[in-house]
Amino acid sequence: MAGARKNDLFGKLADLGEEAKQRLSEAPGGERLVGVLNSTRDRVEELQKRVRGMDDLEKRLAALERKVDKLAKAAPSAGRKSPSTKQS
């Protein structure tokens, strides 16, 4: 299985990334940098989850707007009062 991963482009990139993280953590001050990189990754993942949630909200909003438009068209226009004129 390790051989198959080496032939895969994403597997190679993942391996290179792990090697780079290992080298950075061994460098002076590198552990702090690795910590920042990991927290940034976590933040990006959280943002991705929120953006996916916004898609659902947009769909719900569009459905509600259609319902409001439908109700507005169904409301009797005779029930509305026209602006009254000034009486002297």
N, C-alpha and C positions, 0 to 999 in steps of 0.2 A: 504494500500500500504506500510505503514511503517513496518508492520509485515512481509510482503513478503521480504522486503529488509533485515531484520534481519536474515532471514533464508538463504539468499544468501551469499556465502563466500566473494565475492567481495564487497558486501554491508557492511558486517561486517568489512572488512579491511578498507573500506572508512570511516566508522564511527569511527573506532579506530584511523585512521590518523587524522581525524578532531579533535577528543578529544586530541590527542597528540599536535597538533598545538595550540589548545586553551590553554593547560597547559604551553606550551613553551612561548607563548606570554605573559602570566601572570608572568613568572619568570623574575628576574632582567636580563636585557640584552637579554631576549628571543625574543623581537620584532625584534631585529637586526638579530638573527638567523633565524627567520621565513622569514624575507625579503630575506636573502641569499638563503634559501631553495626554495622560490618562484621564484627567478631569475634563479636559477639552473634549475628548472623545465622548465621555458620558454626557456632557452638555449638548453636543451635536445630536446624539441619539435621542435625548429628551425633546429637543426642538423638532426632530423628525416625527416623533409621536404626536406632538401638538399640531403640526401641520396636517398630518393625516386626519386628525380630529376635526380640523377646520373644514375639510372636504365634506364631512357629514353635516356639519352645521350649515354650510352653503346649500346643500341639497334640501335640508329642512326649511331654510329661509325661502328658497325658491318655491317650495310647495305651499308655504304659508302665504306668500305674495299672490300666488294663483288663486288661493281660496279667498283672499280679501278682494281681489279683482272680481271674482265670480259673485261674491256677496254684494259688492258695490253695484254691479250691473243688475242684479236681481232686486235691489231696493226700489220701491216705487218712487218715481220722480215727482208724482203729484203731491206727495207728502211734504215736499220742500216748499218753503215760503219764499216768494220772490221779495227782493228788497222793496220796502214800502216807500211811497213818495211823500215828500213833505207836504203837510197840509197847513195853509195859512189861515 
